[in-house]
Amino acid sequence: MNNTACAGNRGKDIRSDCYVELEILPSGGIDINLTSKVEALYGKSIRKLVNKVLDYFEIQHAKILIEDAGALDFVLAARMEATVKKLIESDKDYLTPILPENKRDFAKDSFRFSRLYLPGNSPKLMLNAGIHHPDGVILDLEDSVAPDRKYEASFLVRNALRSVNFYGAEKMVRINQIPKGLDDLRFIVPNHVDHILIPKCESAEDIKWVNEVIDVHKKDHGIEKPIWLMPIIESAKGVMNAYEIANAAENVAAIAIGLEDYTADIGTMRTNEGTESFFARSMVVNAARAAGIQPIDSVFSDVSDMEALAKNVQQSKALGFDGMGCIHPRQIEVIHENFAPEEKEIEKAKKIVIAFKEAEAKGLGVVSLGSKMIDPPVVKRAEKTIKMAIETGKLDKSWTSSG
């Protein structure tokens, strides 16, 4: 039996993280070897937390090596717990405090212009992600985490869901591909995740499996809040089954497309023009609209070309998408600016809403604007445009249908 394990990251370029190496011994008590640039200020508190974690798991004799690079408590606790559970079996979880703001609920139709991907095993990128004001942050357990680091990343993501202030962003987690991703759910469902992204989704069965496991964890922990799902379509098969996936369950709030894997699957290269993915993106949009949920576009991978990004967002909006992913904070502002309604859209929406309210006040069953009849879906779209305009600061919050 191996009695030594490690977790975390080490090296001169590592920040806001630590490396923990644990050896469980038959005797000798607790021996902590700590290296930290802030040892004079925080060495005592680091040792206290280490001892607290070991005591929680009833480990009385161990040798611990810690190389600290400014790790916060939630990071150190995650690294410690990961090493412990690599060595012993335990059904106990050492949970860090939950921030009150992380208990916020999000509506099924919350705005999701932008969602920022954050590697699940890199705490330095998590700490300040919220100050850039993305609509959602995605703590990623899939592609951004090396296979041999996924287990320890699960503890870090769990603690981040509880203890990191994301400044009002919706807390999302991209799990691993099914069936492995089902194991990820025990770390995130009980810890105030708002939205779960399901990669490489190809059928409604994937949604069914995920929800079955979610329901077990919700029941075990007395959770009543809805946990939204965003399946990601990344293959030709997924595209052809897009409506089935979008309509698979009531808690599917959005459906996204992942173009890197999709273009590889159909044997072509992804381009900025996007002609190779036009069919797939249109299918996803139509599937989402038919199911009454949000269509979300793929990430734009060139983080240095803001002009190309703006054009891509405009094309995405023209196709009918409600938002897209981003891989760098500098992309957020461009995405928000270009998904937000333009002045002419806002003015048209205002006229439609005013006409609807006037017809409603007169008890009319028919709404018209000039010589054109206005159907309920048009009114609903206009109301959404008004709401978006207010949310993005393009229309004053005091605006009412009376002008």
N, C-alpha and C positions, 0 to 999 in steps of 0.2 A: 504493500500500500504506500502510495506517495504521501509524504508528510510535509511537502513544500509546494507552495503555489504563489503566483504573482498576478498583479493586475495594474493597469494604469499605463502611463507614458513617461518616458525618461529621455533626457537629452538637453542640449543647450538651448534649443529653440522651443522647448515646451513651456507654456504659460498656463496659469490657472488650473494646473493638474498636479498629479503626484504619481509616483511609482511605489507600490507596496509589495514587499516580498515577505511571506509568512511561513515560518516553520513551526509546527506543533511539536513540543518536546514532552518526554515522560515526566520531567521534573525540572526544577531550577527557577520557577516563577516566570515573570514577564521581563524580557530584555528588549528594550526599544533603542534601536540605532537610528537616530534622526539626523538628516542633513537638510537644512533649510536656510535660505538667505534671510528669512524673517524669524529665525529661531529666537533671537533676543526678545522680540515682541510677542510671538505667538507659540513658541516652543512648548510652554507649559500647557496651553489649551489644546495643542495638537496631541500631546501625550495623554491628556485627560480624555479626549475623544477616543483615542485608540484603546485605552484601557476600558472605557465604557462599552465599546463594541465587543471587545473580547469577553468582558464580564457578562454581557447580554447573551452571548452564545456559550457561556460556561466554559471558556478556555482559560485554564489557570497557569499553563506552562507553555511559553512560546518565545521564539526569537523573531523580531520584526525589524525589517529594514525599510525605512521610508525616505525617499528622495522627494522633497516638497518643492514645488515651483509656484507657490501662491494659491494652492487649492483651497476653496471654501469648504465649509463643514459638509455640505451635501455631497461634494465630490470625494473627500476623504472617506466619508462613511460608506459611499458606494464602492470605492476601491477596497476598503477593508472587508465589507460583507462579501464581495465577489471572491476574494481570496479564501475567506473562511469557508464559504459554501462549495468551493472546489475541493476542500479537504474533508468536510464533515457533512452529514445529512442533517438538515434542520428545516422544519416547517415554519419557523419564526422569521419575521421580516423586521429589520431594523429601519424604521421609517423616520425620515427627517420631518420637521414641522411643516404643516400645510399653511401657505399664505392665504389669508381671507379672500384676496382678489382672485386666487386660482380656483375658487369655488363657483365662479360666475358661470351661468348657463348661456348657451347660444341657440338662437332659433334655427330652424331648418333652412330658412331662406336668408340667413345673415349674409352681409356683403362679403364676397371672397374674391375681390379684385386680384389680390396678391397673396401668395403663400411662400414663405421663405424656407428653403431646405437648410437644415443644420445637421451635420454629421453626428450620429448618436454617441460617438465615443470621444468627442472633442469639446470639453466643457468651455474652453475659452470663447468659442463661437456662440455659445448659448447665452452667456451672461448679459450681453448688451444688445441682443437681437431685437428686443422689444422697443428700444428707443428709436428704431428706424420706422416704426409704425406700420409693419405689414399687417394685413387683415388676419393672417394666420402664420404660425411658426410650425414647421414640420421637423420633429425630432426623428431622424431617420435611422432605422435599424437594418435597412436593407443594403442597397448598393454601396453606400458610403462607409460601411463598416466591414473590415476584413473578416473572413469566416471564423478565424480563431479568436476574434475579439468580440463576437456578437453577445456571448454570455455576459461578460462584464459590462458591455454597453447597456444591457437591459436594466441593470441596477442604476446606472447613471441616468438613463432616461426616466426611470421611475422617480428618482429623487428630484430631477429637474422639474417634472410635472407638479411636484408638491412645493418646491422651495425656490424656484426661479421666478422673478417678477417679469412677465412678458408684456407688461404695460397694456393690457386689454386685448392682446392678440389671441385668437382662438388657438388652443393648444391641440396640435395634431401630431399623430405618430404614424409613420409609414412602417408597417410590420413587414416581416419577410414573406416571401412567396408561400402560398398555401402548399403543403400542409405545415411546414415549419413555422409559419407565422402564427398558427394557432397557439403555440407555446408562448409567444410574446404577449398574448392577451392577459396572462396572469400578472404580468408586471404593470400593465397600464390601465386595465379596466377599473381596478379598485382605487386608482390614484388620480381621479379627476381629469382624465383625458376627455376632450370634447369631441374629437373627430379622428377616425381611424382610416388610413389610406391602405387599400388592398392592391398590391402591385400585381401586374400580369394576370389580371382577372379575365377569365375566358367564358364563364358561364354563371348562371344563377345559383348553381350548386356551391360555388365559392362563397357567395353571400350567405347562403343557408348555413354552411359550416361555421363561418365566423360568428353569425348571430347565435347559434346554438351554444358556442363556448362563452360568448359575451353574457348570455342569459344566465348561465351557471354561475359566473363570477358576480354578476349583479345580485342574484338571489343570495349567494353566500355572504355578501357584504352589505346587504340591505340598500342597494343603490336603485333609485327610482328615476333619476334624470336620464333623458335620452342620450345615447351615444351615437353620433352620426357616422355614416360610412361614405367613403369616396373611393369606389373601385377605379382602378387605373387600367385603361385599355392599351395594351402594348403589343398586340399581335393581330394578324389577319383574322384569325378565328374570333378574337375578342371583338373586333370591329363588326363582324357579321352577327354577333350575338349582343350587340350593344343595347338594344331595347329590352331584351330579356333581362339583362344585368341591371339596367336602370330601373326597371319595374319590379325587381326581385323582392324588395322589402320596404316597409314604410320608413325605416330609418336610413335609407339611401338618400342622402341630401344632395349629392352631386356626383357627376361622373367625369373623369379626366382622361386625357389621352397622353401617352408617353411616346414621343416621336422617335427617340433614339432607337429604342428596341423595335418599334413598329417598322421603321424603314429598313432595319437590318433583317427583320422577318420576311419582308417582301422582296429583299435582295436589291435595294437601291441605296443611294446616298441622300442624306438630308441636306436640303439647301435653304438659304434665306428666303427664296421665293415661295417655297412650300408647295409647288405644283405636284410633287410626288405624294403629298399627304392630303391633298384637297378632298379626295373621296372619303378618306377615313375621318377627317375632322368634320366634314359635313354629316356623316353618319352619326357621329357622337353627338353633335348638336341636335340633330333631329330626334335621336333616341331620347335625349335628356328632355327636350321640350314636350315630346309625346308623353313622357312619364311625369311631367310637371316638376322636374328638378333642374339643378344648375349644370350647364356644360362648362368645363374648365379646360383650358388649353395647356399645352406642354410648356416646358421651360425653354428659354432662349439662351443658348450655351455661350455666346460671345459676350462676355461681361465688359468688354472695352468699347463696343460699338453701340452707343446709345441711339444714334440715328437709325441704324438698322433695327434696333429693338423697338423704337417708336413705330416704324413702318409695320413691323410684325404684329404689334399690339393693335394697330388700326385695322390690319387685315383680319386679325382674330375677332375683333369686335364686329366687323362687317359680316363675318361668317355666322355670328350669333353667340359667341362665347361670352361668359360672364366674368372671366378672370383667367389668370395663368400663373404658373409657378415661376419662381426666380431662385437663382443660386448665389446672388450677391446683393447686399443691401442697396447698392447704388442703382439697381434696377427697379426698386420699389416705386420711387417717385415718378419715373417715366411710365410705368404700368398704370399707376393711379391716374395720372394726368390724361392718358390716352383712352382709358376705359371710361372715364367720367363723361357724362353727357355734354355735348357741345351746346353753344348758346341757342342755335336754331332748334335743336331737339328740346331744350328746356322751354322755349317760347311756345312751341307747338303743344307740348305736354300741358302747359298752363292753360292754354285755350281749351283743350279737350276736357280737362278737369273742371274748369269753370262752366263749360257747356253742360257737362254731366250734372253738376250740382244745381244749376238753374233748372234743368229738366226735372230733376228729382224733386225740387221745391215746388214745382208746378204740378206734380203728380203725373208727368208725362211718361209713357212707356217707351217712347222713342227719343233717342238723343241724336241731334244733328249739329254739325258745325258747317255753317254755310250751306252748300248744297249736298254735303256728304253725310251719310248716316254713320253713326259711331257705334260699333259693336262692343259688348262688354270686355272682350280681350284687349281691345284698343284702349279702353279706359284704364284697365288694370295695368297695361304697359306704361301709360302716361303717368299713373300714380307712382309706379316704380321709378320712372325717370325723375319725377319731382323729389322722391325720397333720396335718390342717388345724388341729385344736384345739391340737396341740403347737406348730406353726409360729406360730400367732397368740397363743401364751401363755395359752390358756384351759385347757390341760392340761399338767401337769408332764411334762418329758421323761423322767422316771424311770418313768412309767406303763408297765406291761406288762399282758398279757392275764390275768395272775394277780391283777391289782388292785394 
